[in-house]
Amino acid sequence: MLQINYLAIVAATGTAFVFSALWYIVFGKLRMELLGNNGKATAAMGKASTLQKLFEVFRSLIVVLIVAHLLGLAGVSSVGGAAQFAIWLGSFPVMILVGATLWDKVPWKLTAIHAGDWLLKILLVSLILGAWR
């Protein structure tokens, strides 16, 4: 059974949520332009419903728990190892998003916005969990 540092899980979840919120504040206007100013899309967290925000926190928690579990299974015990692990793990959502650009004609700038969020979020989460072992 892997040991879980619950304080690290809470800190990493909060960090992931806040980081993504800030990321999409910075890139929200461009994202909306790339989506054709679709009225059904949410431009920023300030305009998201309470339910959307709660679900995003839950989604962040699930990502953090998965990363924590994988770090434990991989035996990562250093910040350097956590950073290397994050680059490898972060490549998965990036490659999935690149596939959407290739096959679904999603604009590459939109792919870059989402891929950057995922890669940096996984890096931050991994560093927090790796440092707090």
CYANA upper distance limits for C-alpha pairs under 8 A (distance plus 0.5 A):
  2 LEU  CA     69 HIS  CA      7.81
  2 LEU  CA     72 GLY  CA      6.90
  2 LEU  CA     73 LEU  CA      8.35
  4 ILE  CA      9 ILE  CA      8.36
  4 ILE  CA     68 ALA  CA      8.27
  5 ASN  CA      9 ILE  CA      6.90
  5 ASN  CA    132 TRP  CA      8.05
  5 ASN  CA    133 ARG  CA      7.73
  6 TYR  CA     10 VAL  CA      6.71
  7 LEU  CA     11 ALA  CA      6.62
  8 ALA  CA     12 ALA  CA      6.40
  8 ALA  CA    128 ILE  CA      7.34
  8 ALA  CA    129 LEU  CA      6.45
  8 ALA  CA    132 TRP  CA      6.70
  9 ILE  CA     13 THR  CA      6.50
  9 ILE  CA     61 LEU  CA      8.08
  9 ILE  CA     64 VAL  CA      7.04
  9 ILE  CA     65 LEU  CA      7.57
  9 ILE  CA     68 ALA  CA      8.34
  9 ILE  CA    129 LEU  CA      7.80
 10 VAL  CA     14 GLY  CA      6.65
 10 VAL  CA     61 LEU  CA      8.38
 11 ALA  CA     15 THR  CA      6.56
 11 ALA  CA    128 ILE  CA      8.25
 12 ALA  CA     16 ALA  CA      6.50
 12 ALA  CA     64 VAL  CA      7.08
 12 ALA  CA    124 LEU  CA      8.13
 12 ALA  CA    125 VAL  CA      5.69
 12 ALA  CA    128 ILE  CA      6.63
 12 ALA  CA    129 LEU  CA      7.54
 13 THR  CA     17 PHE  CA      6.70
 13 THR  CA     57 VAL  CA      7.66
 13 THR  CA     60 SER  CA      6.05
 13 THR  CA     61 LEU  CA      5.69
 13 THR  CA     64 VAL  CA      6.60
 13 THR  CA    125 VAL  CA      8.12
 14 GLY  CA     18 VAL  CA      6.59
 14 GLY  CA     57 VAL  CA      8.16
 15 THR  CA     19 PHE  CA      6.30
 15 THR  CA    124 LEU  CA      8.15
 15 THR  CA    125 VAL  CA      7.92
 16 ALA  CA     20 SER  CA      6.64
 16 ALA  CA     60 SER  CA      6.71
 16 ALA  CA    121 LYS  CA      6.20
 16 ALA  CA    124 LEU  CA      7.86
 16 ALA  CA    125 VAL  CA      7.17
 17 PHE  CA     21 ALA  CA      6.70
 17 PHE  CA     56 GLU  CA      7.63
 17 PHE  CA     57 VAL  CA      6.57
 17 PHE  CA     60 SER  CA      6.72
 18 VAL  CA     22 LEU  CA      6.67
 19 PHE  CA     23 TRP  CA      6.50
 19 PHE  CA    121 LYS  CA      7.46
 20 SER  CA     24 TYR  CA      6.63
 20 SER  CA    117 ASP  CA      6.83
 20 SER  CA    121 LYS  CA      7.75
 21 ALA  CA     25 ILE  CA      6.70
 21 ALA  CA     44 ALA  CA      7.84
 21 ALA  CA     45 MET  CA      6.56
 22 LEU  CA     26 VAL  CA      6.76
 23 TRP  CA     27 PHE  CA      6.72
 23 TRP  CA     28 GLY  CA      8.45
 23 TRP  CA    117 ASP  CA      7.15
 24 TYR  CA     28 GLY  CA      5.27
 24 TYR  CA     43 ALA  CA      8.30
 24 TYR  CA     44 ALA  CA      6.68
 24 TYR  CA     45 MET  CA      8.32
 25 ILE  CA     29 LYS  CA      8.30
 25 ILE  CA     43 ALA  CA      8.49
 25 ILE  CA     44 ALA  CA      6.23
 25 ILE  CA     45 MET  CA      8.03
 27 PHE  CA     31 ARG  CA      6.48
 27 PHE  CA    113 ILE  CA      7.54
 28 GLY  CA     32 MET  CA      6.60
 28 GLY  CA     43 ALA  CA      5.90
 28 GLY  CA     44 ALA  CA      6.49
 29 LYS  CA     33 GLU  CA      6.80
 29 LYS  CA     43 ALA  CA      7.41
 30 LEU  CA     34 LEU  CA      6.65
 31 ARG  CA     35 LEU  CA      6.73
 31 ARG  CA     43 ALA  CA      8.06
 31 ARG  CA    110 LEU  CA      6.70
 31 ARG  CA    113 ILE  CA      8.04
 32 MET  CA     36 GLY  CA      6.83
 32 MET  CA     37 ASN  CA      5.38
 32 MET  CA     38 ASN  CA      7.45
 32 MET  CA     41 ALA  CA      8.03
 32 MET  CA     43 ALA  CA      6.63
 33 GLU  CA     37 ASN  CA      5.71
 34 LEU  CA    107 PRO  CA      7.50
 34 LEU  CA    109 LYS  CA      8.23
 34 LEU  CA    110 LEU  CA      6.96
 35 LEU  CA     41 ALA  CA      8.44
 37 ASN  CA     41 ALA  CA      8.32
 42 THR  CA     47 LYS  CA      7.01
 42 THR  CA     48 ALA  CA      6.71
 43 ALA  CA     47 LYS  CA      7.37
 44 ALA  CA     48 ALA  CA      7.14
 45 MET  CA     53 LYS  CA      7.84
 48 ALA  CA     52 GLN  CA      6.48
 48 ALA  CA     53 LYS  CA      7.04
 49 SER  CA     53 LYS  CA      6.85
 50 THR  CA     54 LEU  CA      6.64
 51 LEU  CA     55 PHE  CA      6.57
 52 GLN  CA     56 GLU  CA      6.62
 53 LYS  CA     57 VAL  CA      6.81
 54 LEU  CA     58 PHE  CA      6.77
 55 PHE  CA     59 ARG  CA      6.50
 56 GLU  CA     60 SER  CA      6.55
 57 VAL  CA     61 LEU  CA      6.69
 58 PHE  CA     62 ILE  CA      6.82
 59 ARG  CA     63 VAL  CA      6.85
 60 SER  CA     64 VAL  CA      6.66
 61 LEU  CA     65 LEU  CA      6.62
 62 ILE  CA     66 ILE  CA      6.69
 63 VAL  CA     67 VAL  CA      6.67
 64 VAL  CA     68 ALA  CA      6.50
 64 VAL  CA    125 VAL  CA      7.06
 65 LEU  CA     69 HIS  CA      6.57
 66 ILE  CA     70 LEU  CA      6.63
 67 VAL  CA     71 LEU  CA      6.50
 67 VAL  CA    122 ILE  CA      8.30
 67 VAL  CA    125 VAL  CA      8.09
 67 VAL  CA    126 SER  CA      7.28
 68 ALA  CA     72 GLY  CA      6.73
 68 ALA  CA    126 SER  CA      8.03
 68 ALA  CA    129 LEU  CA      7.05
 69 HIS  CA     73 LEU  CA      6.70
 70 LEU  CA     74 ALA  CA      6.49
 71 LEU  CA     75 GLY  CA      6.64
 71 LEU  CA     76 VAL  CA      5.91
 71 LEU  CA     82 ALA  CA      7.86
 71 LEU  CA     85 PHE  CA      8.14
 71 LEU  CA    126 SER  CA      8.31
 71 LEU  CA    130 GLY  CA      8.20
 72 GLY  CA     76 VAL  CA      6.80
 76 VAL  CA     81 GLY  CA      6.18
 76 VAL  CA     82 ALA  CA      6.72
 76 VAL  CA     85 PHE  CA      8.46
 76 VAL  CA    130 GLY  CA      7.54
 77 SER  CA     81 GLY  CA      7.24
 77 SER  CA     82 ALA  CA      7.98
 77 SER  CA    130 GLY  CA      6.73
 77 SER  CA    133 ARG  CA      7.32
 78 SER  CA     82 ALA  CA      6.64
 78 SER  CA    130 GLY  CA      6.19
 78 SER  CA    131 ALA  CA      7.02
 79 VAL  CA     83 ALA  CA      6.68
 79 VAL  CA    127 LEU  CA      6.27
 79 VAL  CA    130 GLY  CA      5.59
 79 VAL  CA    131 ALA  CA      5.87
 80 GLY  CA     84 GLN  CA      6.82
 81 GLY  CA     85 PHE  CA      6.50
 81 GLY  CA    130 GLY  CA      8.18
 82 ALA  CA     86 ALA  CA      6.52
 82 ALA  CA    123 LEU  CA      8.41
 82 ALA  CA    126 SER  CA      5.86
 82 ALA  CA    127 LEU  CA      6.11
 82 ALA  CA    129 LEU  CA      8.34
 82 ALA  CA    130 GLY  CA      5.77
 83 ALA  CA     87 ILE  CA      6.92
 83 ALA  CA    123 LEU  CA      6.72
 83 ALA  CA    126 SER  CA      7.08
 83 ALA  CA    127 LEU  CA      6.62
 84 GLN  CA     88 TRP  CA      7.07
 85 PHE  CA     89 LEU  CA      6.59
 85 PHE  CA    126 SER  CA      8.09
 86 ALA  CA     90 GLY  CA      6.05
 86 ALA  CA    119 LEU  CA      8.20
 86 ALA  CA    122 ILE  CA      6.32
 86 ALA  CA    123 LEU  CA      5.43
 86 ALA  CA    126 SER  CA      6.41
 87 ILE  CA     91 SER  CA      6.74
 87 ILE  CA    119 LEU  CA      7.73
 87 ILE  CA    123 LEU  CA      7.38
 88 TRP  CA     92 PHE  CA      8.03
 89 LEU  CA    122 ILE  CA      8.06
 90 GLY  CA     94 VAL  CA      7.13
 90 GLY  CA    118 TRP  CA      7.13
 90 GLY  CA    119 LEU  CA      5.20
 90 GLY  CA    120 LEU  CA      8.39
 90 GLY  CA    122 ILE  CA      6.46
 90 GLY  CA    123 LEU  CA      7.87
 91 SER  CA     95 MET  CA      6.52
 91 SER  CA    119 LEU  CA      7.54
 92 PHE  CA     96 ILE  CA      6.81
 93 PRO  CA     97 LEU  CA      6.60
 93 PRO  CA    115 ALA  CA      7.30
 93 PRO  CA    118 TRP  CA      7.24
 93 PRO  CA    119 LEU  CA      8.20
 94 VAL  CA     98 VAL  CA      6.65
 94 VAL  CA    115 ALA  CA      5.40
 94 VAL  CA    116 GLY  CA      8.43
 94 VAL  CA    118 TRP  CA      7.80
 94 VAL  CA    119 LEU  CA      7.60
 95 MET  CA     99 GLY  CA      6.73
 96 ILE  CA    100 ALA  CA      7.23
 97 LEU  CA    101 THR  CA      7.19
 97 LEU  CA    111 THR  CA      6.30
 97 LEU  CA    114 HIS  CA      8.08
 97 LEU  CA    115 ALA  CA      7.12
 98 VAL  CA    102 LEU  CA      6.77
 98 VAL  CA    108 TRP  CA      8.30
 98 VAL  CA    111 THR  CA      6.92
 99 GLY  CA    103 TRP  CA      6.40
 99 GLY  CA    104 ASP  CA      8.17
100 ALA  CA    104 ASP  CA      5.45
100 ALA  CA    105 LYS  CA      7.07
100 ALA  CA    106 VAL  CA      6.30
100 ALA  CA    111 THR  CA      8.27
101 THR  CA    105 LYS  CA      5.26
101 THR  CA    106 VAL  CA      4.84
101 THR  CA    107 PRO  CA      6.60
101 THR  CA    108 TRP  CA      6.44
101 THR  CA    111 THR  CA      7.20
102 LEU  CA    106 VAL  CA      8.00
106 VAL  CA    110 LEU  CA      7.42
106 VAL  CA    111 THR  CA      7.42
107 PRO  CA    111 THR  CA      6.98
108 TRP  CA    112 ALA  CA      6.57
109 LYS  CA    113 ILE  CA      6.74
110 LEU  CA    114 HIS  CA      6.89
111 THR  CA    115 ALA  CA      6.33
112 ALA  CA    116 GLY  CA      6.29
113 ILE  CA    117 ASP  CA      6.88
114 HIS  CA    118 TRP  CA      6.84
115 ALA  CA    119 LEU  CA      6.51
116 GLY  CA    120 LEU  CA      6.47
117 ASP  CA    121 LYS  CA      6.33
118 TRP  CA    122 ILE  CA      6.53
119 LEU  CA    123 LEU  CA      6.70
120 LEU  CA    124 LEU  CA      6.60
121 LYS  CA    125 VAL  CA      6.61
122 ILE  CA    126 SER  CA      6.43
123 LEU  CA    127 LEU  CA      6.59
124 LEU  CA    128 ILE  CA      6.70
125 VAL  CA    129 LEU  CA      6.63
126 SER  CA    130 GLY  CA      6.23
127 LEU  CA    131 ALA  CA      6.40
128 ILE  CA    132 TRP  CA      6.60
129 LEU  CA    133 ARG  CA      6.93
